[in-house]
Amino acid sequence: MRHFLTRTTRRRVVGALTAGLLGTLGLTGPAPAADAGTPAGTPAATPAAPAAPALDDGLALTPPMGFNNWNSTHCRAEFNEEMVKGIADIFVAKGLKEAGYEYVNLDDCWALPARDANGKLVPDPVRFPGGIKAVADYVHSKGLKLGIYTSAGTKTCNSAGFPGALGHEYSDAQQFADWGVDYLKYDNCNNQGVDAKLRYTTMRDALKAASQSTGRPIVYSICEWGQNKPWEWAADVGQLWRTTGDISDNWGSMLSIMKQNLPLTQYAGPGRWNDPDMLEVGNGGMTDTEYRTHFSMWSIMAAPLLIGSDLRSVPEETFDILGNKEVIAVDQDPLGKQGSVLSSEGGRWVVAKEMKDGSRTVALFNETAGAQRIATTAKAVGLPEANAYTLRDLWKHKSYNTAGTISATVPAHGTVLVRVSADGRWAKNPPAVELGLDGSTLIEAGRPTALTTSVTDLGRTPAKRVSVSLTGPEGWRVKARSTTTTGSLPTGRALRTKWAVTAPAGTPTGSYELTLKATYRSPGGVRAESALPLTASVVVAPPSGASNPGDLPWLSTTNGWGPVERNTSNGESGAGDGSPLTINGVVYATGLGVHAQSAVEYYTGQACETVTAQVGVDDEEGTEGSVAFEIWADGTKVASTGVLTNAQPAQALSADVSGAQVIRLVVTDGGDGITSDHGDWADTRLTC
């Protein structure tokens, strides 16, 4: 979690090693001294044993599901006993408990900043007037479990200085057990440079001792942000471990974290889970399409599903996403496999997950800002050869048959999630059809744009009485220029229709929705329907001459932290909170301030020739951050830098973009995660 006003603070605190403080704690070597709660003769810390396949304790045999308050409340006053009880009530009332959500977890700021005279933790009497045990009792009365938070350091991550558990492991673990805590999230701040394996193993042993004394097992969540590759050593320490830095409620952050977690599939399994941080679904920083992708990809990665939004105030669509039992079943499949990446070329991702019943769940995920066709086959995802297969769409909750092709045109930032099986019952389902689109959905108002749509039969059986329609916003003209119906579509054949789409003159620039819909019947007469939402962008031709992109309208932006800023640095999470663009001490008046992962797209309409810029890491992050810059023209990378750091002056970057309809200015994280990656496109010029 991000427990600070700025993201840099935590990274600076983590590496701090204060000899005087270590002496005060009695840490004369790499291990902390035993605390008052340590059993006689038991060392406070012992070197970590070699990694075993997993703890043999029967805990977290499927990824933990529940709630954590941090992403929605941080340390604000609304985090209190009333909120926690309210979440437990909603779990029951809204069917989330029935769907599998179990843990209601407290994050930082639940305690007072000082321990009592006996060295014990003291719950904040304002936030939790009845104490933690009373909250645990209430949560337990609902058939749910309670989680709590502390840090493997002298203090937690919040700047208020709440006490951490370093040097107090056994005493704190016993308090948690006595209160009825079922889950511990153990963070990494203020760790005094003590070896991570040592710190986390000590708490493992303390939790085990406390659990034995009370008979209450405690799930152990290791939150050291992937800094020491816990996936390689923590299988015999905890049940889950963070693999990344903190997630933020935006597309760039979620995407970067997903990409870091996906390659770790071999380390996941029952009782040992890769944790790419909590869910942001419902917090408002992404679209519902992006939130469905977030939930789909966390599920296919067998990630813990910890709700991070305040369920007392989210829209109903949030419950529709979080409560999708078919998607949850993918995450909770008892085989415990994490999905594997089969392909990712051009931002078209295919991720497949083996299920216990022999089926495969397949995510067709579109990373890009425009609709793309993504395809694979039953054979490629590991299914046996068969005459046909059953394909279940887990968001539409509908079943189809396919001859073996698994494909879809996936909207921008969207994910089609299907479960495919060679089950012999395929013939009772209508054939799957794929809706497609050829042509650009960039539309200049008042001028007709030509599009061609397709309806392709993927099934083993023919699609009968096929009809297709394309609709746009009120006032738009959408006219078919060729046939929109056919009596029958055999396997692999397509109905292609030409359209002229015209936005009224004067339509403001921006994004507008088009909907492509096909209706058809199975050979047995069962009516079926398929729809594809598309985004049309009304654009204006770029001005002649040299322009500053910081002053031009963009088609789309994604950013790893806060919004893209015009002519200032990225700053923090709010809009307009940046400073003058500054690279290695040199101040620039114009440009863009971004944070990896970032992409800014502009319509150039084949009218521009060059892009030039001075690029580098902004000084506002001190010595932190490493990024790389790229310029793309119509899907082709035409210029790039290597990895740049704050120690380097600005680099000149230029590209020939002649003939491109769209250019994209991209900043990546340099391969080490997105923390503090503030990049500047300074003195950028687009010449048309």
C-alpha positions, 0 to 999 in steps of 0.5 A, a space after each residue: 500500500 502507499 502509506 505516504 503523502 508521496 511515493 518517494 518517502 517509502 523507498 527512502 525509509 526502506 533502505 534506512 539503516 540507523 546504527 543508534 536505533 539498532 543499538 537501542 533495539 538491542 540488535 547487535 547483529 543481523 537478528 533482533 533480540 527476543 521480545 517480551 512475548 518470546 517463549 523462554 529459550 526461543 531465539 527471536 530470529 533464526 536463519 530461513 530454512 531452504 524453501 519447501 514446496 509450501 507450508 503444510 498447514 492447510 491454509 489458503 489452499 485457494 487464493 484469499 478473498 476479502 476486503 482491505 480498506 487502504 485503497 479507498 480510505 488510506 489513513 483518513 477518519 472514515 476508516 473506523 469500527 463502523 466502516 469495518 462492521 458495515 463491510 461485513 454486513 455488505 458481504 452478507 447482504 450483497 452475496 459476496 460472502 456466498 461468492 467466496 469473499 471471507 476476510 475483512 482486513 484492517 490496514 495501517 492506522 488502526 493503532 495508537 503511535 505508542 505502545 503501552 507500558 508493557 510494550 503492547 499494541 494499543 488500538 486507537 480508541 477513537 477509531 475502534 472504541 470497542 477494541 479489536 477483539 470486539 470488531 473480530 467478534 462482530 466479523 466472526 458472528 457474520 461467518 467471516 474472518 478478520 485481518 490486521 496489518 503491521 510492518 516488519 520494521 520499527 514503525 509501519 509505513 505511515 508517517 504518523 509513526 505507528 509501531 511496527 513489529 520488529 523486535 516485538 514479533 512474538 508479543 504482537 503475534 500473541 495479541 493478534 491471536 488473542 483478539 481473534 485475528 485470522 490474517 496478517 499483512 506484514 509490510 516492509 517499512 522502517 526495516 532497519 536493513 535487517 535481512 528480509 528472510 530473517 524478519 519474515 521468518 521470525 514472524 512466521 514462527 511467532 504466528 505459529 506459536 500464537 496459533 498453537 496457544 489459541 488454536 486459531 490459525 492465521 494466514 500470513 501475507 508477506 508484503 515486501 514488494 518483491 524486493 527480495 524475490 520472495 517467490 523464490 524463498 517464501 513458500 515455507 514462510 507465508 501463504 502469499 507474497 507481494 510481487 510488486 510495488 503498490 497499485 494505484 487506481 489507474 490503467 498504467 499502474 494496473 498494467 505495469 503490475 500485471 506485467 510484473 506478476 504474469 511471468 511468475 506462474 511457476 511459483 504459484 500453487 495451493 497455499 503459495 500465491 503470487 500477490 500483485 496487490 489489491 483490487 481497485 475495482 470501484 474506486 473510480 479511476 478506471 472505466 468499467 471495461 478496465 475494471 473487468 480486465 483488472 478482475 479478469 486478469 487477477 483471476 486468471 493469475 490466481 491472485 488474492 482477490 481483496 476488494 479495495 473500494 468502500 462498498 458502502 458507496 460504490 455503484 451497482 456495476 461494481 458488485 456486478 464485477 466483484 460478484 461474478 461467480 464464474 470469474 471467481 471460480 477461475 481464481 478459486 480453482 482447486 488445481 491452483 495453477 496461475 495462467 501462463 502467457 501464450 503470446 503478447 505481440 502488439 499488445 494482444 495478449 493470450 493467457 491460458 489457465 489449466 483448470 482442475 476439470 481439464 478445461 482451460 480458461 483463456 483471457 484475450 486481453 487488449 492492452 492497446 487504445 483501439 479495438 484489436 482481433 486476438 486469436 488462439 486455438 484449442 490446441 494451443 491452450 492445451 486441450 486435446 483434439 476434438 471435433 468441436 468444443 464448448 466455449 463459455 463466455 464468463 462475462 456474458 454467461 453464455 455458451 457456444 460451440 467452436 470448431 477450435 478457434 478461440 478469437 474475438 475483436 476485443 475493445 480497447 483495454 478490454 478482456 474477453 474471458 472464456 472457459 473452453 472444454 472438450 466435453 462432448 456436449 458442444 452440439 447443444 450450444 449455438 455456434 460462436 461468431 466473431 464480430 470484426 471491424 476493418 478501417 479506422 474509427 477516427 472520424 472528422 466531423 461532417 465527412 463520411 468515414 468508410 468502415 467494413 464489419 464482419 461476422 464470422 462463424 467460428 462454430 462447428 455448426 452453421 449460423 442461420 438467418 444472420 443479420 448485422 446492424 451498426 448504430 452510433 450516437 443520436 444524430 449520426 448517420 450510419 448507412 449500410 453500403 452492402 448486404 447486412 443479411 445472409 441465410 447461412 454462414 458455414 464454419 469459417 465463412 464471414 458476412 462482410 458489410 460496408 458502412 458509411 459513418 458520418 458525425 454531424 458537422 460541429 461535433 466536438 472532439 472526443 470519444 463516442 460509442 458505436 455498437 456492432 450487433 449480430 443476430 442469428 439462429 442455430 441449426 435447431 432454431 435457437 436464437 443467439 445474439 452477439 454485440 461488440 462495443 466500439 469507440 469512435 473518436 471525432 478528431 480535427 486535423 493538426 495545425 500546420 507548422 510546429 506545435 507543442 503537443 502540450 497544447 494540442 488535444 490528445 486522442 487518449 492518455 494512460 499514466 502510471 500515477 495521476 494524470 498526464 500534465 501539460 507543460 508541467 511535471 507529473 507531480 502527485 495524484 491530483 491534476 495540476 499539481 506538477 512543477 516546472 519541467 526540470 531535467 538534471 537541473 535544466 528547466 523547460 517551459 513546455 512539454 508533457 509530464 508523465 509517469 511510467 507506464 504512460 502513453 499519449 496518442 495524437 491524431 496526425 491525419 497523415 499530415 505531419 513529418 517529425 516529432 522532436 523532444 528533449 526527454 529525461 527523468 524529472 528532478 522532482 523525484 531526487 535520485 529515484 526513477 528510471 524510464 525509457 522513451 519511445 515514439 510510435 507511428 501507426 503501431 510501429 516504433 520509430 524511435 526510442 532511448 535506452 534506460 534513462 535515470 535522474 543522473 543523466 541530462 536530457 537526451 534529444 529524441 526525434 522521429 520521422 512520422 510521415 504518413 502516420 494517422 496516429 502517433 503515440 508518445 510512450 514512457 516505459 518503466 525501464 524494467 524495474 517497476 513503476 515507483 518514482 518513474 517521472 518522465 518529461 517530454 520537454 520542448 516537444 515539437 510536432 511539425 506538420 
